[in-house]
Amino acid sequence: MNSDYAMILQQDLAHTCAAEGSNLPPTVLPLARAHFQEGLQHFQAADPAAAVVAFSRSVLQAPDFGEAHIFLGLAHALTSNIYPAFDHLEKAAELQPDSFAAHFTLAQLNFKLRIPQKGYDAARHALRCATTLEQRAMLTQLLKEERARERNGIARPWFNKPFSRPALIMAGSGLAAALVALIVHIH
């Protein structure tokens, strides 16, 4: 993925959230805002571990603070804590269904971890939320790079389809035959 676009999105979101006139939800407590601002400072200073601590405090104070979940997810991803990163990015997308940043970042993480179906789903949501030409360009670039990766990479199996009835019957029959053979061999 072109890190320039990711950096633009992160910087834009950080500047928007850091602005005094930012339209943070009124339900965000002042203490949560303070922890969030501290997290932004650590994040912009390239200290994601300290940012995780500050953003975590912010999320504890205001669980419905979507921007804090986005940045906490990013900070977790940068510290290689993938499952918490997914949890917070998915929570941000749930809290802010119209947030381009939440859906784009979730798509980016899914593509990076080679989970294309979820990546394409998040990218579709991001497309619905895109309001500027720059956001559309970022999403186009992300999708272009993912398609190139798919074209040039090794075909990977998708495990999202349920087994068919004949496959289950055959597998069950094989298991039953193995059990009968084991019982006969023991006696």
SULJO-V840645 format. One record per residue. N is the residue number from 0. RES is the residue in one letter. OMEGA is omega in radians with two decimals (NA if undefined). Layout:
[[N RES OMEGA] [N RES OMEGA]]
This chain:
[[0 M 3.13] [1 N -3.06] [2 S 3.10] [3 D 3.14] [4 Y 3.12] [5 A 3.13] [6 M 3.11] [7 I -3.13] [8 L -3.11] [9 Q 3.14] [10 Q 3.13] [11 D 3.13] [12 L 3.13] [13 A 3.13] [14 H 3.12] [15 T -3.12] [16 C -3.11] [17 A -3.11] [18 A -3.11] [19 E -3.12] [20 G -3.10] [21 S -3.11] [22 N 3.06] [23 L -3.11] [24 P -3.14] [25 P -3.14] [26 T -3.13] [27 V -3.12] [28 L 3.13] [29 P 3.12] [30 L 3.10] [31 A 3.08] [32 R -3.14] [33 A 3.10] [34 H 3.12] [35 F 3.12] [36 Q 3.09] [37 E 3.10] [38 G 3.10] [39 L 3.12] [40 Q 3.11] [41 H -3.12] [42 F -3.13] [43 Q 3.08] [44 A 3.11] [45 A 3.06] [46 D -3.03] [47 P 3.14] [48 A 3.10] [49 A 3.10] [50 A 3.11] [51 V -3.12] [52 V -3.10] [53 A 3.14] [54 F 3.10] [55 S 3.08] [56 R 3.14] [57 S -3.14] [58 V 3.09] [59 L 3.13] [60 Q -3.10] [61 A -3.07] [62 P -3.13] [63 D -3.11] [64 F -3.03] [65 G -3.12] [66 E 3.11] [67 A 3.10] [68 H 3.12] [69 I -3.09] [70 F 3.07] [71 L 3.06] [72 G 3.10] [73 L -3.13] [74 A 3.08] [75 H 3.13] [76 A 3.14] [77 L 3.08] [78 T 3.09] [79 S 3.01] [80 N -2.94] [81 I -3.08] [82 Y 3.05] [83 P 3.10] [84 A 3.10] [85 F -3.10] [86 D -3.08] [87 H 3.10] [88 L 3.08] [89 E 3.10] [90 K 3.11] [91 A 3.13] [92 A 3.10] [93 E -3.13] [94 L -3.10] [95 Q -3.09] [96 P 3.12] [97 D -3.10] [98 S 3.08] [99 F -3.08] [100 A -3.13] [101 A -3.09] [102 H 3.13] [103 F -3.12] [104 T 3.09] [105 L 3.09] [106 A -3.13] [107 Q -3.14] [108 L 3.11] [109 N 3.13] [110 F -3.12] [111 K -3.14] [112 L 3.08] [113 R 3.02] [114 I -2.96] [115 P -3.09] [116 Q 3.12] [117 K 3.09] [118 G 3.12] [119 Y 3.09] [120 D 3.13] [121 A 3.12] [122 A 3.07] [123 R 3.09] [124 H 3.13] [125 A 3.13] [126 L 3.11] [127 R -3.10] [128 C -3.08] [129 A -3.11] [130 T -3.11] [131 T 3.10] [132 L 3.13] [133 E 3.11] [134 Q 3.10] [135 R 3.12] [136 A 3.11] [137 M -3.13] [138 L 3.10] [139 T 3.13] [140 Q 3.12] [141 L -3.13] [142 L 3.11] [143 K 3.14] [144 E 3.11] [145 E 3.11] [146 R 3.09] [147 A 3.11] [148 R 3.12] [149 E -3.13] [150 R -3.05] [151 N -3.06] [152 G 3.09] [153 I 3.11] [154 A -3.12] [155 R 3.11] [156 P 3.08] [157 W -3.07] [158 F -3.09] [159 N 3.13] [160 K 3.10] [161 P 3.11] [162 F 3.11] [163 S -3.13] [164 R 3.11] [165 P 3.13] [166 A 3.11] [167 L 3.11] [168 I 3.14] [169 M 3.13] [170 A 3.10] [171 G 3.12] [172 S 3.12] [173 G 3.12] [174 L 3.13] [175 A 3.12] [176 A 3.13] [177 A 3.11] [178 L 3.12] [179 V 3.13] [180 A 3.13] [181 L -3.14] [182 I 3.12] [183 V -3.12] [184 H -3.13] [185 I -3.11] [186 H NA]]
